[in-house]
């Protein structure tokens, strides 16, 4: 059974950093297309970043390019999102997601939430100005 458990959220001031973790179990993380999404109050859930390790591909939303970095530890089977230069508009619940359909990461559809089969419970990130 595939399970995703996020951690690492918290409250920081603008300009600060956080690293989110997503521990995966029930499958080998590097064989899946993995994504990070976020949802702010009264807003749609949006794609932040995605990665497919075997294919050597990473993707980022324009709003986070140059500030966020997606990575994974294949030994720990854990996905990370390093978030630097945080802004108040980054405040949201952050979710990791997974799909065995690796074409999701190839066809430009990595940011479409309905493409992902498995979701974590989320971790809250709050950035104050």
Secondary structure, DSSP 8 states (H G I E B T S, - for coil): --EEEEE--EEEETT--EEEEEEEESS-GGGSEEEEEEE-TTS--EEEEEEETTTTEEEE-TTTTTTEEEEEETTTTEEEEEE-S--GGG-EEEEEEEES-THHHHTT-TT-GGG-SEE---EEEEEE-
